[in-house]
Amino acid sequence: MRKLRIHPGGLLFDIVNMGMMLLLCVTTLYPFLYLLTMSLSPSDVSFITIKIWPEKFTWANYQMVFEHDFIRSGFVNAVIRTVLGTLITLVVTVSAAYVLAKPYFPHRKFWTQLIVLTMFFSGGLIPTYLMIKGLNLMNTVWALVLPSMVSAFQLIVTRNFLQSLPAELEESAKIDGANDIYILWKIVIPLSMPILVTLGLWNIVFHWNQWFDSMLYMTRPENEVLQVVMRRIVLDGEMDMLSTAVPEMQRQVNTETLKAATIMFTTIPIVLIYPFVQKYFIKGMLVGAVKG
């Protein structure tokens, strides 16, 4: 039986590679664990030294976050915006990409180049704001989801994925009398789950983390999304909820632990999605980016 010879250069590469990956994991996980520990700690715990496990445990920080009216309304608004925006983008992107993927679509190259051109040029912030205001979309969820309804990059990636599907499937379905809508709904979409999950994850993360457009178009505090509320708490230092808390709870929390709880409250929901879609996400990225 032949012995497996290990090349010194390959062994050194593996050691350096694993060391770099380990360092990347540590630098990524440590801030998350630090904020999580701070959010679960009372106000009398010092964080001068490095801590990734709470010395004392309390839910008072999260309790105060949940009791804040604008945080609750912001969470609901963020969920509505994320779900509605993701669904609209998926429907429009898949429908448009299905048309662009057809070789018999008239002037397909021209329309594709025109869509790619929008990746480099946009209307600008002020014209977009004036358009939203002129359409009476201020203080509505449509001001948050309609401007970002279609992404040129996502449209091109989806088109590339649909082009990779076997054309014989559609041809056999048309021989049996199926129309384009039936083929798209019954054949193409079930085969396109990897790219659909990829698009869904992209848009979920985008809409959940987006705050600038809400700050522009929402003039009423009850219409703002959670990220704007978190920004005011973390950056602007608006801690009016502390003044309304009971004395026992005030002794268990402070500004820093409350900020940490607010950040974790906005971060954990989106982090929980990744383990369930990671397999489809990687496959969709690879297939959608191969064919030009």
MOZIMO-V181661 format. One record per backbone hydrogen bond with DSSP energy under -1.0 kcal/mol. NH is the residue of the N-H (numbers start at 1). CO is the residue of the C=O. If there is no record, write none. Layout:
NH&CO, NH&CO
This chain:
11&7, 12&8, 13&9, 14&10, 15&11, 16&12, 17&13, 18&14, 19&15, 20&16, 21&17, 22&18, 23&19, 24&20, 25&21, 26&22, 27&23, 28&24, 29&25, 30&26, 33&29, 34&30, 35&31, 36&32, 37&33, 38&34, 39&35, 40&36, 41&38, 45&42, 58&40, 63&59, 64&60, 65&61, 66&62, 67&63, 68&65, 72&68, 73&69, 74&70, 75&71, 76&72, 77&73, 78&74, 79&75, 80&76, 81&77, 82&78, 83&79, 84&80, 85&81, 86&82, 87&83, 88&84, 89&85, 90&86, 91&87, 92&88, 93&89, 94&90, 95&91, 96&92, 97&93, 98&94, 99&95, 100&96, 101&97, 102&99, 105&102, 108&105, 111&107, 112&108, 113&109, 114&110, 115&111, 116&112, 117&113, 119&116, 120&117, 121&117, 128&124, 129&125, 130&126, 131&127, 132&128, 133&129, 134&130, 135&131, 136&133, 137&132, 139&217, 140&137, 144&141, 145&141, 146&142, 149&146, 155&151, 156&152, 157&153, 158&154, 159&155, 160&156, 161&157, 162&158, 163&159, 165&162, 171&167, 172&168, 173&169, 174&170, 175&171, 176&172, 177&174, 178&173, 183&179, 184&180, 185&181, 186&182, 187&183, 188&183, 189&184, 191&187, 192&189, 196&192, 197&193, 198&194, 199&195, 200&196, 201&197, 202&198, 203&199, 204&200, 205&201, 206&202, 207&203, 208&204, 209&205, 210&206, 215&211, 216&212, 217&213, 218&214, 223&220, 224&221, 226&74, 229&225, 230&226, 231&227, 232&228, 233&229, 234&230, 235&231, 236&231, 238&232, 239&237, 242&239, 250&246, 251&247, 258&254, 259&255, 260&256, 261&257, 262&258, 263&259, 264&260, 265&261, 266&262, 267&263, 268&264, 271&267, 272&268, 276&273, 277&274, 278&274, 281&277, 282&278, 283&279, 284&280, 285&281, 286&282, 287&283, 288&284
